[in-house]
Amino acid sequence: MTVSAKVKDPVCGMTIDAGKAAGKSEFGGETYYFCSPVCKDKFDTNPAQFAASEGNGEVAAATASNGKNTESLKNADVMSGRRNDHSTPNGLAERVDLPITGMTCAACANRIEKQLKKQAGVETASVNFATSKATVNYDTSKTSVADLINTVKNVGYDTAGTSTVEFVVDDSARPSGSSVQLEQHLAKVRGVIKVNFNLATMAVAVEYLPDAASVKAIRAAIEDFGYRVGEVSGNGEAAEDSLEKAHAAEYADLKRKFWVAAVLSLPILVIVMSHGTIELFNFPGVNWLQLVLATPVVFYSGWQFYRGAWAAFRHRAADMNTLIAVGTGTAYIYSVLATIFPSFFISAVGQTMNMPGMDAMSSVPVYFEAASVIIALIVLGRMLEARAKGQTGAAIKKLVGLQAKTARVIRDGREMEIETEEVVPGDIVQVRPGEKIPVDGVLVEGGSAIDESMLTGESLPVEKKTGDEVFGATINKTGAFQFKATKVGKDTALQQIVKLVQEAQGSKPPIAKLADQISGIFTPVVICIAIATFVIWFVAASPEVRFTMALVNFVSVLIIACPCALGLATPTAIMVGTGKGAENGILIKGGDSLETAHKLNTVVLDKTGTITRGEPSLTDVVTADGFAENDFLKIVASAEKQSEHPLAAAIVRGAEARNLEFEKVENFNALEGRGIEAKVSGKNLLLGNLRLMNERQISLNGAESTVEKLASEGKTPMFAAFDGKFAGIVAVADTIKPESKDAIRALQNLGLEVVMMTGDNRRTAEAVANQVGIKRVLAEVLPEGKSGEIKRLQAEKKLVGMVGDGINDAPALAQADVGIAIGTGTDVAIEASDITLIKGDLRGVVTAIALSKATIRSVKQNLFWAFIYNVLGISIAAGLLYPFTGWLLSPIIASAAMSLSSVSVVANSLRLRSFKSPKIGA
């Protein structure tokens, strides 16, 4: 190792230059280097504690920035910046995320996943129904993105979120006379789906996945092939923009289909419900009118369900599409036949109406309403689902938007402004007060206070000096400085957080879609019963009516088993539950999170902005003998008003809250890293830390015990001296929200383990935890480590809910089984979460879990009634009671029973409107 080797401080974990270390120590035959004397003193006090978890020397590639070895090589590589592409851990394959459209249930996702895994070259595949994405690791020598997309299409689904770009090229440097070579060359570029090179116009059109490829990369590949690239056109948009357009198009299409279905189904429903009492609809050709109205609903609005059912059938599977297609399709086909050939069914219908209180009818009943109304309702559900899914990429889009657009770099002694993407490692970057830092680096000149709240979630700006690390997208609050760029592009901390959010969102949620799982068994069973019914009646009935009797009873079985109630059981409860949540200040993004929340057994709370207010406040004013409290605070606050430090602002706000008038300040001087000095009301004020007091030889008169007590409570104390005499102490802290303690107790009373996670030091974290009654604390956790902590809890077989408010919480919110964002926090945290507390009130977590329990209870009740109706109805429709009572179930009764089951399910769901928030606290 050379003296300029990069080493890690074993105490704070900072990467430093060994040749510029502030000190070094020997222990156990190893040399340890330190960034400051403070870290050296801590190490020397107990070297075994720090040496045990730190193998010093050259920085290990698999070590995260908090100094702890991560469990996942993938995360370690990502966060160290050693590997930032989309390759798989073994480096032999590529990883791609395919946005998928057309999925209607978890069974669809499972079917796509199975087919992708069967494709040659695919190592792993995971399809997430909630995010509509397939994450595939594949061998580029055996398959391509285009092949993967074709596999998805062959299963019966489609992909979205692609972009197109067109290049005009000049092949004078490499005339080929053929388009094939360039097309094959570009097809090997990661993320490229299709290439078309038109030799007549010299235009190269490329379709690609923006999340995997870029216009810049494709252009470079063309130039690498020997062509000169001229004009560029096309949409070349970001992956998030492309996906957003695809979701918007899907939503618009479903909206059109719903309105067509709703408008045409309404008169059919009126006709059926009138039972001939409305004279306007009492004419011989009324069935033909229903046929004309229902046909566009079936073949336009409902065609996607029939196409999905056919795709499932081709792959020997069944899902909700199968139930919808079989039920509505049978009702429609039967009704069409009954309308065109009514005499064929009259004899059978007359016998099937042998039910108490019913007379034989001279005409054949039709069931167009069963097909059209069900399709209208289900398309409505799909439309609402598509609108919710359209927001899945918003978190990533907002994260990317945080990055500075331009950077001011110094090259060849000249300052120039360039695009952030053009910054390269080694550039010297100039940053002025109020500007965003464009990329990650190390400060080489000047100093400042940096607002890193978007990264760490902590409210207090961090003082930076030469040698300290700075991060892209953080904000420079005070002084100007220069730093050397070390990580750019996908290596920056912000981009790594973006990557972690993408990976967490791409993982499969541990949620079982009960209705979809059951439908895979239920549908084949119902079809088998219907076929058996047809066969038995065809054999047992009188020869003159056996075919029509068998057919009508076959239809009755299928109609009574129509999935309307089964399909409505979950969404109606979810819709009412989420609506009730909104009334209570809880935004629930989907049924998945509501379904999972009731099973949570662990809740992780971020400290800053969640348990605490998220900004420093004046908490204590302690004066020495002879000084009045308000007079003391007036002098201190008057001087601090001249300072730009955030702690100074907290003191000023505290003085303003007491309606104190500020005094004139003279000779103000900021003492870097120590405090301030000034002349106020004729008194020479000295305000700062213990180091400043020691330097000026100010006796504290035994105030050390008070300072120790304040520090143990997580507060930051500052000493004040007037005219060389100790005058008192002011303390500032991020105070606890008044409702936090009661809310945490309520969560614990629900049987939940409450864990606090923060980037603060352990002493401050435990002080806050003690005040609110939390026993388990995860302290000093950096942004990239938070999702890892969630994974470790999940590895303990815990179902974890994460509550946070900062951008740094976004990966953890996405990784958790249920992510809950404080609404007063950042937009990115809100978008990355499953549940948002609009009011920023932690008690909303308790309400959300209670609402989840009530909603899922309603779902289970709905499913119970839906199956009871199906079991009893199918039994009667099949003729189970005929040997004992002579009863057969008419398709009309089957339709009524089906409607009754739907009404009961909806009515039961509406009971959730009476849900009341649990009372918390006294």
C-alpha positions, -999 to 999 in steps of 0.1 A, spaced: 0 0 0 13 34 -9 10 65 13 -16 79 -10 -38 48 -7 -75 53 0 -84 39 34 -115 39 56 -117 56 90 -128 27 113 -148 50 135 -169 71 111 -165 50 80 -152 80 59 -129 71 30 -98 92 33 -63 96 19 -38 78 41 -11 104 34 -34 132 46 -49 114 76 -53 135 108 -38 106 128 -31 69 129 -29 41 155 -15 6 157 -37 -23 169 -35 -60 164 -6 -57 139 -27 -33 117 -24 4 110 -56 24 113 -60 60 98 -84 87 110 -101 117 94 -99 138 126 -84 137 162 -119 130 175 -122 97 157 -86 88 167 -95 95 204 -126 73 202 -106 45 186 -78 47 211 -104 45 240 -117 11 228 -98 -1 197 -113 -37 198 -148 -23 193 -139 -6 160 -113 -30 147 -137 -60 150 -160 -46 123 -134 -29 101 -107 -46 81 -86 -15 74 -65 -10 43 -76 -6 8 -114 -1 6 -132 -34 1 -154 -33 -29 -182 -51 -12 -183 -27 18 -211 -2 20 -205 34 29 -216 29 65 -186 6 71 -206 -26 75 -205 -56 51 -238 -59 34 -256 -92 30 -260 -87 -7 -231 -85 -31 -254 -67 -55 -263 -39 -31 -227 -36 -20 -215 -33 -56 -242 -8 -64 -236 15 -34 -198 14 -38 -202 25 -74 -181 -5 -85 -209 -18 -107 -236 5 -118 -249 -11 -150 -278 -35 -153 -257 -67 -155 -265 -96 -132 -243 -104 -102 -221 -129 -121 -215 -104 -149 -224 -130 -176 -259 -117 -184 -280 -86 -188 -310 -74 -168 -339 -57 -184 -373 -44 -171 -402 -49 -196 -433 -29 -190 -463 -52 -197 -499 -43 -206 -530 -64 -207 -525 -82 -174 -558 -85 -154 -548 -107 -125 -520 -124 -107 -526 -156 -128 -516 -135 -159 -483 -126 -143 -476 -162 -133 -483 -174 -169 -460 -148 -184 -433 -156 -159 -434 -193 -167 -431 -187 -204 -402 -163 -200 -384 -188 -178 -388 -215 -205 -371 -193 -231 -335 -202 -240 -310 -179 -225 -332 -166 -197 -316 -172 -163 -343 -157 -140 -376 -140 -146 -400 -122 -122 -433 -106 -133 -448 -81 -109 -486 -77 -114 -488 -46 -92 -461 -26 -112 -469 -43 -146 -432 -51 -151 -412 -82 -160 -376 -82 -146 -355 -106 -167 -319 -117 -164 -308 -132 -197 -277 -143 -217 -272 -119 -246 -255 -146 -267 -287 -167 -266 -316 -143 -267 -324 -106 -270 -349 -80 -258 -369 -85 -290 -371 -122 -283 -383 -116 -248 -410 -92 -261 -421 -117 -286 -425 -143 -259 -447 -119 -239 -468 -113 -270 -471 -150 -278 -486 -155 -243 -513 -130 -253 -500 -97 -237 -481 -67 -249 -453 -44 -239 -454 -7 -234 -431 22 -226 -409 20 -257 -395 50 -276 -384 55 -312 -357 76 -326 -346 82 -362 -311 90 -374 -300 103 -408 -266 88 -415 -239 92 -441 -222 60 -452 -196 76 -475 -169 64 -451 -183 29 -452 -205 22 -482 -221 -12 -478 -251 -14 -502 -269 -34 -476 -289 -25 -445 -285 -59 -428 -251 -53 -413 -260 -21 -395 -293 -35 -384 -277 -66 -369 -250 -44 -352 -276 -22 -336 -298 -52 -326 -269 -62 -302 -271 -29 -283 -287 -35 -250 -324 -24 -249 -328 -21 -287 -359 -39 -299 -362 -32 -336 -340 -15 -362 -350 -5 -398 -323 10 -421 -338 26 -452 -311 28 -478 -332 51 -500 -335 79 -474 -304 68 -453 -327 69 -423 -322 45 -394 -353 40 -373 -347 24 -339 -373 13 -313 -358 8 -279 -365 7 -241 -355 40 -226 -348 24 -193 -321 2 -209 -308 22 -238 -304 59 -247 -302 80 -279 -266 88 -270 -257 50 -267 -274 41 -300 -258 70 -318 -224 60 -305 -230 24 -318 -238 38 -353 -207 59 -353 -186 30 -340 -198 10 -370 -182 36 -393 -212 59 -402 -214 96 -397 -246 106 -379 -264 137 -390 -300 147 -381 -318 130 -352 -355 130 -348 -381 110 -328 -394 110 -293 -362 99 -276 -379 104 -243 -371 92 -208 -383 58 -197 -406 74 -171 -422 97 -198 -427 68 -222 -443 46 -195 -465 75 -184 -478 79 -220 -484 42 -223 -505 41 -191 -524 72 -202 -532 55 -235 -544 23 -218 -566 44 -194 -581 63 -223 -589 31 -242 -606 15 -212 -625 47 -205 -639 47 -241 -649 10 -237 -666 17 -204 -687 45 -216 -698 25 -247 -707 -4 -224 -725 18 -199 -746 37 -224 -757 6 -243 -762 -16 -212 -785 9 -194 -815 5 -218 -811 -33 -217 -812 -33 -179 -843 -11 -179 -860 -35 -204 -852 -65 -182 -861 -49 -149 -895 -36 -162 -907 -73 -167 -931 -60 -194 -947 -33 -173 -933 -5 -194 -955 -3 -225 -927 12 -246 -906 -20 -243 -935 -44 -246 -933 -53 -283 -924 -85 -302 -890 -74 -314 -877 -63 -280 -852 -92 -279 -838 -80 -313 -834 -46 -298 -814 -61 -269 -793 -80 -294 -784 -49 -313 -775 -30 -281 -755 -59 -265 -734 -69 -295 -711 -38 -295 -706 -42 -257 -695 -78 -261 -674 -74 -292 -659 -40 -285 -658 -34 -247 -654 -70 -237 -632 -83 -265 -601 -81 -243 -616 -106 -219 -623 -132 -246 -588 -127 -261 -573 -132 -226 -594 -163 -220 -583 -177 -254 -546 -170 -245 -551 -188 -211 -568 -217 -228 -539 -221 -253 -515 -224 -223 -538 -248 -204 -546 -223 -177 -577 -204 -163 -580 -170 -148 -606 -143 -142 -608 -137 -180 -619 -173 -184 -647 -168 -159 -658 -136 -175 -656 -150 -210 -674 -183 -202 -702 -166 -182 -709 -136 -204 -701 -155 -237 -725 -183 -228 -753 -158 -218 -747 -139 -251 -746 -169 -274 -776 -185 -258 -795 -152 -260 -786 -148 -297 -798 -183 -305 -830 -178 -285 -837 -146 -303 -831 -161 -338 -846 -195 -331 -871 -190 -303 -893 -220 -312 -864 -244 -307 -863 -235 -270 -900 -230 -261 -907 -266 -250 -877 -267 -227 -884 -234 -212 -919 -243 -204 -907 -272 -183 -878 -254 -166 -903 -228 -153 -918 -254 -130 -910 -234 -99 -934 -222 -71 -952 -190 -80 -941 -190 -116 -962 -195 -148 -950 -209 -181 -940 -183 -206 -949 -183 -243 -916 -167 -253 -880 -176 -246 -862 -154 -221 -829 -139 -231 -800 -128 -209 -782 -100 -228 -781 -80 -196 -760 -106 -179 -733 -102 -206 -734 -64 -211 -738 -52 -175 -711 -75 -162 -687 -64 -189 -694 -27 -181 -687 -32 -144 -655 -51 -150 -642 -26 -175 -649 1 -149 -627 -18 -124 -599 -22 -150 -601 15 -158 -597 25 -122 -568 0 -118 -551 14 -149 -553 49 -136 -536 39 -103 -509 19 -122 -501 51 -142 -485 66 -111 -460 38 -105 -432 56 -123 -438 90 -107 -413 84 -78 -385 76 -102 -394 106 -124 -393 130 -95 -360 115 -82 -344 121 -115 -358 156 -116 -339 166 -84 -305 165 -102 -290 198 -112 -292 204 -150 -259 222 -154 -225 224 -136 -199 251 -134 -165 234 -140 -130 248 -141 -109 235 -171 -76 248 -182 -79 276 -156 -112 288 -172 -147 285 -157 -174 272 -180 -210 260 -176 -217 226 -191 -245 199 -189 -243 178 -158 -240 147 -180 -208 161 -194 -190 163 -160 -162 137 -158 -144 123 -127 -115 147 -119 -133 179 -129 -131 208 -105 -166 220 -99 -175 255 -85 -206 258 -64 -221 291 -52 -245 297 -22 -281 285 -30 -270 262 -58 -275 225 -62 -244 203 -62 -244 186 -96 -224 154 -89 -207 136 -60 -171 146 -51 -146 157 -24 -143 194 -13 -109 208 -22 -113 246 -15 -136 266 8 -163 254 31 -201 256 36 -232 242 53 -249 217 30 -286 208 32 -285 170 27 -321 165 38 -331 151 4 -305 124 8 -303 117 46 -337 129 57 -321 149 85 -331 185 89 -298 200 101 -274 211 73 -240 195 76 -209 216 79 -183 208 51 -146 215 50 -117 205 28 -116 167 24 -153 161 31 -176 144 7 -204 162 -11 -233 146 -29 -252 155 -61 -287 171 -58 -279 184 -23 -281 222 -17 -253 245 -8 -267 268 19 -240 294 27 -204 296 14 -189 291 -20 -165 262 -26 -149 240 -51 -149 202 -52 -133 175 -72 -159 153 -90 -155 116 -81 -188 100 -91 -209 110 -121 -239 97 -140 -252 64 -127 -225 63 -100 -239 92 -79 -256 86 -47 -289 100 -61 -288 76 -91 -281 47 -68 -312 56 -48 -331 57 -81 -318 22 -89 -327 8 -54 -362 22 -57 -365 5 -92 -353 -28 -78 -376 -27 -48 -406 -18 -69 -397 -46 -94 -397 -73 -66 -428 -95 -63 -451 -86 -34 -459 -113 -9 -496 -109 -15 -518 -138 -26 -546 -129 -50 -573 -151 -35 -599 -147 -61 -575 -153 -89 -560 -184 -73 -595 -198 -67 -606 -190 -102 -579 -213 -116 -597 -242 -99 -633 -229 -98 -636 -223 -135 -626 -258 -147 -648 -273 -120 -679 -252 -131 -673 -261 -167 -670 -298 -158 -703 -295 -138 -720 -278 -167 -709 -305 -192 -719 -332 -168 -753 -315 -164 -757 -314 -202 -748 -351 -206 -770 -363 -177 -801 -344 -189 -795 -354 -225 -795 -390 -214 -823 -388 -187 -848 -364 -203 -876 -373 -227 -863 -378 -263 -884 -350 -277 -870 -323 -254 -837 -338 -242 -814 -316 -263 -831 -283 -254 -835 -293 -217 -798 -303 -215 -788 -270 -232 -809 -248 -211 -797 -264 -178 -761 -263 -191 -766 -225 -196 -782 -222 -162 -752 -237 -145 -728 -213 -164 -750 -183 -157 -754 -190 -120 -716 -194 -118 -710 -161 -135 -680 -144 -117 -698 -111 -111 -701 -116 -73 -667 -133 -72 -652 -105 -92 -669 -77 -71 -661 -93 -37 -626 -77 -35 -628 -45 -56 -660 -32 -40 -646 -36 -5 -613 -21 -16 -630 9 -32 -651 17 -2 -622 10 21 -598 33 2 -626 60 0 -631 58 38 -593 60 42 -593 93 22 -619 107 46 -595 100 75 -565 116 58 -551 83 45 -544 78 8 -542 41 -1 -528 36 -36 -542 1 -42 -558 -30 -28 -524 -48 -25 -512 -25 3 -546 -25 20 -547 -63 19 -512 -66 33 -514 -40 60 -537 -60 82 -511 -88 85 -482 -65 95 -463 -75 127 -435 -49 125 -436 -12 119 -403 7 112 -405 45 118 -381 70 104 -371 95 131 -368 129 114 -401 143 101 -420 111 112 -416 109 150 -401 144 152 -411 176 136 -382 176 111 -367 210 119 -347 223 148 -364 243 175 -353 261 206 -359 237 235 -340 251 266 -326 284 279 -304 280 310 -289 311 325 -261 316 350 -267 336 382 -274 372 376 -289 369 341 -326 372 334 -338 345 309 -355 368 284 -327 394 285 -302 366 280 -321 352 250 -326 386 235 -289 393 233 -281 358 220 -309 358 193 -300 393 182 -265 381 173 -277 349 158 -300 368 135 -269 379 116 -259 342 111 -270 320 82 -266 288 103 -299 267 106 -294 264 144 -292 302 146 -326 304 128 -341 281 154 -329 304 182 -343 334 164 -376 317 159 -377 309 197 -371 346 205 -398 357 181 -422 333 197 -416 351 230 -422 385 213 -387 397 221 -373 428 204 -339 424 188 -310 446 197 -284 464 174 -254 442 166 -219 454 160 -186 436 150 -203 404 141 -178 376 133 -184 340 124 -158 316 139 -157 286 116 -164 253 133 -167 270 167 -195 297 169 -198 335 166 -187 367 184 -204 401 184 -211 432 204 -248 435 215 -262 462 238 -227 471 248 -218 435 258 -192 414 241 -210 382 232 -192 349 226 -216 320 215 -205 286 204 -193 251 214 -172 238 242 -140 242 220 -146 279 217 -151 283 255 -119 264 261 -100 285 236 -111 318 252 -106 303 287 -142 308 298 -150 290 331 -183 272 329 -189 272 366 -201 236 368 -224 237 338 -209 205 324 -235 184 341 -263 204 326 -247 200 291 -244 163 296 -281 160 305 -291 180 275 -269 160 252 -284 127 266 -318 140 256 -306 144 220 -303 182 221 -275 204 208 -263 228 235 -245 261 228 -226 282 254 -228 319 258 -204 343 275 -209 381 281 -177 402 285 -157 371 292 -181 357 318 -202 325 314 -238 336 310 -258 305 301 -267 278 276 -292 276 248 -302 242 235 -317 233 201 -332 200 190 -356 184 165 -386 181 188 -410 152 190 -444 156 176 -470 157 204 -490 128 190 -461 104 184 -459 88 218 -496 80 219 -496 66 183 -466 44 191 -483 30 222 -514 23 202 -494 4 176 -478 -16 203 -512 -24 218 -522 -38 184 -494 -64 188 -469 -47 165 -432 -44 172 -422 -7 166 -387 -1 154 -370 33 149 -345 38 121 -324 69 116 -292 83 102 -285 100 136 -258 89 160 -269 62 184 -269 85 215 -294 110 199 -315 81 185 -318 63 218 -327 96 236 -356 101 212 -366 64 214 -367 65 252 -390 95 252 -416 77 229 -413 42 243 -395 25 215 -372 -4 225 -355 -14 192 -334 13 175 -315 11 142 -291 41 143 -265 55 120 -281 39 90 -272 57 57 -297 60 28 -284 30 9 -285 9 40 -322 15 49 -337 -9 24 -311 -35 35 -323 -31 71 -359 -37 59 -347 -68 41 -330 -81 72 -362 -77 92 -381 -95 64 -355 -123 66 -366 -127 103 -400 -138 89 -415 -104 97 -441 -86 76 -428 -51 77 -444 -17 73 -421 13 68 -431 49 77 -410 77 64 -409 111 48 -376 118 31 -361 108 -3 -336 87 16 -366 66 28 -379 59 -7 -360 27 -13 -370 14 21 -406 24 15 -406 5 -18 -388 -25 -2 -412 -28 27 -443 -50 25 -463 -18 30 -446 16 26 -464 45 45 -453 81 37 -459 111 59 -478 135 37 -458 165 49 -426 149 36 -412 148 1 -432 140 -30 -408 112 -39 -413 94 -6 -451 98 -11 -449 84 -46 -427 55 -36 -450 44 -8 -482 24 -8 -501 45 18 -497 82 24 -508 101 55 -520 134 42 -521 152 75 -486 141 85 -501 126 117 -485 94 129 -518 83 144 -529 77 108 -507 46 108 -530 31 135 -561 41 115 -547 26 83 -540 -7 99 -575 -8 116 -591 1 83 -572 -26 66 -584 -52 91 -620 -40 86 -617 -40 48 -602 -75 46 -628 -88 69 -654 -74 45 -636 -90 16 -637 -124 33 -674 -121 40 -680 -111 4 -662 -141 -9 -681 -164 15 -715 -151 3 -704 -152 -34 -694 -189 -30 -725 -198 -10 -747 -184 -38 -726 -203 -64 -726 -236 -45 -763 -235 -39 -772 -221 -73 -750 -245 -93 -765 -274 -73 -800 -264 -81 -793 -254 -117 -777 -289 -123 -809 -305 -110 -798 -318 -77 -832 -310 -61 -852 -323 -91 -856 -359 -77 -870 -346 -44 -890 -315 -54 -893 -315 -91 -877 -281 -92 -853 -270 -119 -836 -236 -120 -847 -214 -148 -820 -193 -164 -841 -163 -153 -839 -175 -116 -802 -181 -122 -798 -145 -134 -818 -132 -104 -797 -153 -80 -766 -139 -97 -779 -104 -93 -788 -110 -57 -753 -123 -49 -739 -91 -64 -762 -69 -45 -754 -86 -12 -717 -82 -19 -720 -45 -27 -743 -39 3 -718 -57 26 -690 -36 13 -709 -4 18 -711 -12 55 -675 0 57 -688 36 53 -696 34 91 -659 27 99 -646 50 128 -610 59 135 -597 43 167 -594 67 196 -558 72 205 -546 89 237 -565 105 265 
